[in-house]
């Protein structure tokens, strides 16, 4: 199940996508697949509002947790997610195929 919610903004591209993952042996978990705010619009509360809506949508869909993956170099994003109450609990491994 995918939930998409438009968040109006007065500048640039603002978007958020949540993909709801369902595991038969685990509770439902929402994973944010894409989350970005135009750099010209940052520090205006748009990301905070988008994240709050994502959490509300996930709760309404019966999810017990929300998670995401982000590049190690995106330290500003890490600080944002920590301020929103998230904690780092996983490692992500990748293998380039080309």
Backbone as ProteinMPNN parsed JSONL, in Angstrom:
{"seq_chain_A": "XXXXXXXXXXXXXXXXXXXXXXXXXXXXXXXXXXXXXXXXXXXXXXXXXXXXXXXXXXXXXXXXXXXXXXXXXXXXXXXXXXXXXXXXXXXXXXXXXX", "coords_chain_A": {"N_chain_A": [[0.844, -1.175, 0.0], [0.57, 2.208, -0.806], [0.856, 5.478, 0.325], [0.15, 8.714, -0.567], [0.549, 12.093, 0.028], [-0.154, 15.345, -0.716], [1.565, 18.298, 0.036], [0.937, 21.582, 0.318], [2.998, 24.256, -0.826], [4.695, 27.369, -1.007], [6.817, 27.608, -2.686], [9.156, 26.054, -4.911], [9.852, 22.461, -5.272], [8.162, 20.184, -3.312], [7.877, 17.194, -1.714], [6.672, 13.952, -0.605], [6.742, 10.54, 0.025], [5.244, 7.6, 1.13], [5.708, 4.251, 1.679], [3.927, 1.519, 2.625], [4.89, -1.239, 4.353], [4.075, -4.605, 4.686], [4.468, -7.276, 6.804], [4.05, -10.689, 7.388], [4.901, -11.96, 9.699], [5.622, -9.91, 11.301], [4.79, -6.722, 12.872], [2.957, -4.109, 11.102], [4.918, -1.855, 9.213], [5.819, 1.401, 8.301], [7.61, 2.802, 5.646], [9.488, 5.525, 4.711], [10.073, 6.397, 1.53], [10.893, 8.429, -0.225], [11.793, 11.748, 0.479], [11.863, 15.085, 0.471], [12.704, 18.547, 0.596], [12.687, 21.559, -1.114], [15.77, 23.251, -1.213], [15.644, 26.073, -0.988], [13.415, 26.419, 0.536], [13.784, 25.41, 3.035], [14.016, 25.195, 6.672], [11.644, 26.374, 7.428], [9.66, 25.007, 8.608], [8.339, 23.255, 6.946], [9.303, 20.637, 6.37], [9.032, 19.505, 8.915], [6.241, 19.583, 9.221], [5.525, 17.913, 7.083], [6.703, 15.488, 7.911], [5.278, 14.991, 10.288], [2.713, 14.611, 9.21], [3.217, 12.322, 7.696], [3.722, 10.463, 9.72], [1.21, 10.486, 11.012], [-0.442, 9.55, 8.915], [0.639, 6.977, 8.619], [0.111, 5.853, 11.154], [-2.7, 5.882, 11.041], [-3.042, 3.988, 9.091], [-2.539, 1.723, 10.46], [0.065, 1.153, 11.178], [2.888, 0.433, 13.273], [5.336, 1.513, 13.466], [7.634, 3.82, 11.965], [10.035, 4.204, 9.42], [13.168, 4.97, 7.719], [15.768, 5.209, 5.249], [18.883, 6.838, 4.862], [21.537, 8.553, 3.217], [24.874, 8.338, 4.462], [26.32, 10.681, 4.248], [24.512, 12.728, 4.498], [24.286, 14.604, 6.785], [22.841, 16.787, 7.796], [20.203, 15.984, 7.345], [20.168, 13.798, 9.053], [20.305, 15.051, 11.57], [17.854, 16.399, 11.496], [15.99, 14.219, 11.489], [16.628, 13.064, 13.963], [15.878, 15.158, 15.682], [13.159, 14.963, 15.307], [12.562, 12.771, 16.764], [13.378, 10.284, 15.907], [15.55, 7.399, 15.915], [18.775, 6.033, 15.238], [18.945, 2.808, 14.156], [19.645, 0.74, 12.474], [21.859, -0.816, 10.084], [22.683, -0.215, 6.705], [23.453, -1.94, 3.821], [25.073, -1.779, 0.677], [25.597, -2.702, -2.758], [27.197, -1.846, -5.572], [26.169, -2.53, -8.888], [26.981, -1.882, -11.381]], "CA_chain_A": [[0.0, 0.0, 0.0], [1.324, 3.454, -0.866], [0.089, 6.659, 0.7], [0.753, 9.954, -1.059], [-0.159, 13.263, 0.505], [0.44, 16.597, -1.203], [1.694, 19.359, 1.026], [1.097, 22.817, -0.431], [4.118, 25.121, -0.456], [4.726, 28.555, -1.861], [8.024, 27.652, -3.512], [9.894, 24.832, -5.223], [9.293, 21.119, -5.219], [8.041, 19.598, -1.986], [7.168, 15.937, -1.862], [6.884, 12.912, 0.368], [6.115, 9.288, -0.372], [5.347, 6.557, 2.142], [5.355, 2.908, 1.231], [3.584, 0.707, 3.79], [5.361, -2.611, 4.22], [3.363, -5.535, 5.546], [5.139, -8.557, 7.026], [3.109, -11.573, 8.082], [5.391, -12.32, 11.03], [5.974, -8.695, 12.026], [3.754, -5.685, 12.76], [3.067, -3.246, 9.921], [5.929, -0.807, 9.312], [5.821, 2.363, 7.201], [8.942, 3.227, 5.265], [9.514, 6.707, 3.855], [10.941, 6.088, 0.404], [11.412, 9.699, -0.738], [11.411, 12.865, 1.336], [12.734, 16.203, 0.141], [12.186, 19.913, 0.589], [13.542, 22.444, -1.897], [16.693, 23.958, -0.324], [15.208, 27.456, -0.775], [12.256, 26.427, 1.434], [14.116, 24.748, 4.304], [13.994, 25.973, 7.925], [10.356, 27.08, 7.521], [8.692, 24.108, 9.223], [7.679, 22.416, 5.945], [9.714, 19.251, 6.606], [8.423, 19.07, 10.179], [4.828, 19.331, 8.932], [5.445, 16.726, 6.225], [7.022, 14.318, 8.714], [4.141, 14.767, 11.19], [1.636, 14.03, 8.399], [3.62, 10.957, 7.35], [3.495, 9.642, 10.921], [-0.242, 10.378, 11.211], [-0.957, 8.65, 7.873], [1.091, 5.62, 8.926], [-0.688, 5.39, 12.308], [-4.063, 5.637, 10.571], [-3.002, 2.761, 8.291], [-2.286, 0.596, 11.355], [1.499, 0.897, 11.359], [3.387, 0.604, 14.636], [6.655, 2.123, 13.385], [7.984, 4.438, 10.69], [11.486, 4.196, 9.269], [13.707, 5.418, 6.448], [17.215, 5.096, 5.082], [19.454, 8.063, 4.311], [22.966, 8.455, 2.973], [25.714, 8.747, 5.597], [26.811, 12.05, 4.036], [23.43, 13.71, 4.703], [24.273, 14.849, 8.227], [21.739, 17.695, 8.121], [18.991, 15.157, 7.414], [20.264, 12.982, 10.277], [19.927, 15.92, 12.689], [16.406, 16.624, 11.393], [15.272, 13.024, 11.937], [16.848, 12.924, 15.412], [15.015, 16.152, 16.341], [11.781, 14.497, 15.217], [12.393, 11.64, 17.67], [13.853, 9.02, 15.342], [16.869, 6.969, 16.367], [19.472, 5.189, 14.275], [18.902, 1.453, 14.707], [19.972, -0.25, 11.451], [22.893, -0.572, 9.077], [22.225, -0.524, 5.353], [24.575, -2.333, 2.984], [24.789, -1.677, -0.757], [26.577, -3.271, -3.673], [27.009, -1.35, -6.939], [26.127, -3.606, -9.889], [27.54, -1.373, -12.63]], "C_chain_A": [[0.887, 1.235, 0.0], [0.391, 4.604, -0.525], [0.837, 7.867, 0.169], [-0.092, 11.112, -0.547], [0.548, 14.502, -0.009], [0.465, 17.604, -0.071], [1.905, 20.659, 0.267], [2.271, 23.634, 0.088], [4.156, 26.274, -1.445], [5.994, 28.66, -2.692], [8.529, 26.24, -3.777], [9.105, 23.542, -5.146], [9.292, 20.617, -3.775], [7.29, 18.292, -2.166], [7.539, 14.948, -0.781], [6.137, 11.682, -0.113], [6.313, 8.279, 0.738], [4.91, 5.252, 1.513], [5.117, 2.069, 2.484], [4.016, -0.731, 3.518], [4.584, -3.497, 5.183], [4.112, -6.859, 5.611], [4.164, -9.444, 7.795], [3.575, -11.912, 9.484], [5.745, -11.1, 11.873], [4.806, -7.722, 11.986], [3.983, -4.849, 11.5], [4.049, -2.118, 10.191], [5.809, 0.082, 8.083], [7.262, 2.751, 6.922], [8.835, 4.434, 4.347], [10.537, 6.439, 2.765], [11.601, 7.343, -0.172], [10.914, 10.814, 0.166], [12.37, 14.011, 1.029], [11.984, 17.518, 0.224], [13.185, 20.743, -0.196], [14.459, 23.215, -0.94], [16.275, 25.402, -0.036], [14.063, 27.551, 0.23], [12.553, 25.796, 2.799], [14.114, 25.733, 5.465], [12.741, 26.839, 8.032], [9.277, 26.191, 8.12], [8.0, 23.177, 8.251], [8.02, 20.948, 6.169], [9.086, 18.688, 7.868], [6.951, 18.722, 9.97], [4.664, 18.061, 8.091], [5.696, 15.458, 7.034], [5.872, 13.978, 9.668], [2.976, 14.135, 10.431], [1.952, 12.594, 8.021], [3.359, 10.023, 8.521], [2.003, 9.436, 11.167], [-0.862, 9.427, 10.189], [-0.598, 7.202, 8.179], [0.315, 5.038, 10.108], [-2.101, 5.023, 11.871], [-4.142, 4.358, 9.743], [-2.674, 1.535, 9.142], [-0.818, 0.26, 11.568], [1.913, 1.184, 12.8], [4.75, 1.298, 14.655], [6.818, 2.763, 12.012], [9.501, 4.48, 10.608], [11.876, 4.704, 7.889], [15.197, 5.137, 6.429], [17.705, 6.393, 4.459], [20.961, 7.889, 4.181], [23.756, 8.973, 4.17], [26.195, 10.185, 5.475], [25.763, 13.112, 4.351], [23.248, 14.035, 6.184], [23.173, 15.818, 8.649], [20.425, 16.942, 8.245], [19.004, 14.306, 8.681], [19.836, 13.799, 11.494], [18.426, 16.189, 12.686], [15.641, 15.428, 11.954], [15.441, 12.795, 13.434], [15.976, 13.92, 16.176], [13.552, 15.727, 16.332], [11.545, 13.235, 16.05], [12.857, 10.299, 17.125], [15.217, 8.677, 15.934], [17.465, 6.041, 15.318], [19.553, 3.769, 14.857], [19.296, 0.375, 13.709], [21.227, 0.155, 10.682], [22.287, -0.935, 7.738], [23.46, -0.827, 4.516], [24.161, -2.253, 1.512], [25.925, -2.29, -1.546], [26.32, -2.709, -5.06], [27.074, -2.507, -7.935], [26.643, -3.147, -11.252], [28.789, -0.567, -12.377]], "O_chain_A": [[1.866, 1.289, 0.745], [-0.728, 4.684, -1.032], [2.029, 8.024, 0.429], [-1.316, 11.101, -0.68], [1.739, 14.683, 0.244], [-0.499, 17.738, 0.683], [2.944, 20.833, -0.37], [2.51, 23.697, 1.294], [3.699, 26.152, -2.582], [6.231, 29.683, -3.334], [8.346, 25.342, -2.955], [7.885, 23.529, -4.981], [10.326, 20.632, -3.107], [6.186, 18.279, -2.71], [8.572, 15.075, -0.124], [5.013, 11.787, -0.604], [7.426, 8.113, 1.238], [3.853, 5.175, 0.886], [6.015, 1.927, 3.314], [3.556, -1.357, 2.563], [4.452, -3.172, 6.363], [4.36, -7.487, 4.582], [3.527, -8.993, 8.747], [2.752, -12.131, 10.373], [6.127, -11.24, 13.035], [3.913, -7.873, 11.153], [5.063, -4.879, 10.91], [4.024, -1.5, 11.255], [5.709, -0.411, 6.96], [8.04, 2.998, 7.843], [8.164, 4.373, 3.317], [11.725, 6.273, 3.043], [12.766, 7.298, -0.564], [9.752, 10.823, 0.571], [13.566, 13.909, 1.303], [10.785, 17.588, -0.045], [14.392, 20.646, 0.028], [13.98, 23.776, 0.046], [16.531, 25.905, 1.058], [13.767, 28.637, 0.727], [11.651, 25.668, 3.627], [14.198, 26.946, 5.269], [12.766, 27.905, 8.648], [8.106, 26.569, 8.141], [7.157, 22.38, 8.662], [7.127, 20.1, 6.162], [8.658, 17.534, 7.895], [6.466, 17.707, 10.47], [3.782, 17.242, 8.35], [4.989, 14.464, 6.867], [5.532, 12.807, 9.836], [2.322, 13.227, 10.944], [1.066, 11.739, 8.021], [2.838, 8.922, 8.341], [1.578, 8.328, 11.494], [-1.702, 8.597, 10.537], [-1.426, 6.305, 8.021], [-0.092, 3.876, 10.077], [-2.637, 3.991, 12.274], [-5.189, 3.712, 9.698], [-2.543, 0.431, 8.614], [-0.495, -0.809, 12.086], [1.358, 2.065, 13.457], [5.263, 1.635, 15.722], [6.226, 2.319, 11.028], [10.177, 4.757, 11.599], [11.033, 4.85, 7.005], [15.808, 4.862, 7.462], [17.019, 6.982, 3.622], [21.579, 7.157, 4.954], [23.349, 9.938, 4.817], [26.452, 10.84, 6.485], [26.104, 14.29, 4.46], [22.192, 13.777, 6.762], [22.626, 15.688, 9.745], [19.625, 17.22, 9.139], [17.964, 14.114, 9.311], [19.096, 13.31, 12.348], [17.794, 16.206, 13.742], [14.753, 15.591, 12.79], [14.498, 12.377, 14.105], [15.397, 13.571, 17.205], [12.792, 16.082, 17.233], [10.442, 12.687, 16.04], [12.742, 9.282, 17.808], [15.945, 9.556, 16.396], [16.742, 5.351, 14.6], [20.152, 3.554, 15.911], [19.286, -0.805, 14.06], [21.597, 1.329, 10.642], [21.473, -1.854, 7.644], [24.412, -0.046, 4.509], [23.041, -2.614, 1.151], [27.058, -2.386, -1.074], [25.314, -3.058, -5.678], [27.946, -3.369, -7.828], [26.729, -3.951, -12.179], [29.396, -0.059, -13.32]]}, "name": "protein", "num_of_chains": 1, "seq": "XXXXXXXXXXXXXXXXXXXXXXXXXXXXXXXXXXXXXXXXXXXXXXXXXXXXXXXXXXXXXXXXXXXXXXXXXXXXXXXXXXXXXXXXXXXXXXXXXX"}
